[in-house]
Amino acid sequence: MKYADHVSFKYPHARYMKFLIDQIAKSAINVKLNTRATPEIIKSGGYDAVISAIGSEPIIPPIPGAEHAIHAIDAHGEENKLGQNVVIIGGGQVGIELALHLDMEGKKVTVIEMQREIAPDASPTQRGELIARVRDSGIKVMNYAVCTSIEPKKASFDHDGVPKSVDADSIVLAVGMKPKIAESDSFIGAAASFAAAGDCNKPRILEWATKEGYYAAATL
């Protein structure tokens, strides 16, 4: 949600985030910012329960030259540092939303996606809106395309069996996130009760994170 402030069409997420922050401010909840949680901190604090909601981290694919690209979550708020011609590797919800955002910023965007369709991980309502927006945009989508290598100014890919490449000023990876399972599991036993919620179980959409947070708290 914290990237929603940078994307105009994600205003419902930004408003929901502000609502949550305002509710926290009204409550008696003790919030410790700039503090990395550890099992030792939990144990020494004498807490009765711990809910792990530490999220996920970007997947770095085994593509030669991947170090020349940046991840999608690092592109939000840093749009001015990207070149005019941008290639996005991955056409899931994150990649497509970023592509639309950059297109609205006046950049030329190409999306390389290995599957037949874009944004298959989006909710049905959101997906329909995203597809419609892409059709009305200047975004070029290459389906059935698998990125084979990345260079500082070029991405090569296999497009339905045909080797191709596209020049780019900036290349962005949007190939998904992986849950921080090991770090999350390290909190098991730090308190009498343990639960995990959100992307540290499995990266999914906001609705699932909200539901799991609710259920984790309701079962304490």
Secondary structure, DSSP 8 states (H G I E B T S, - for coil): -TTGGG-GGGHHHHHHHHHHHHHHHHS-----TT----HHHHHHHT-SEEEE---EEE-----TTGGGSEEHHHHTT-GGGS-SEEEEE--SHHHHHHHHHHHHTT-EEEEE-SSSSS-TTS-HHHHHHHHHHHHTSS-EEE-SEEEEEEETTEEEEEETTEEEEEE-SEEEE-S-EEE-HHHHHTTTTSSSEEEE-GGGT----HHHHHHHHHHHHHT-
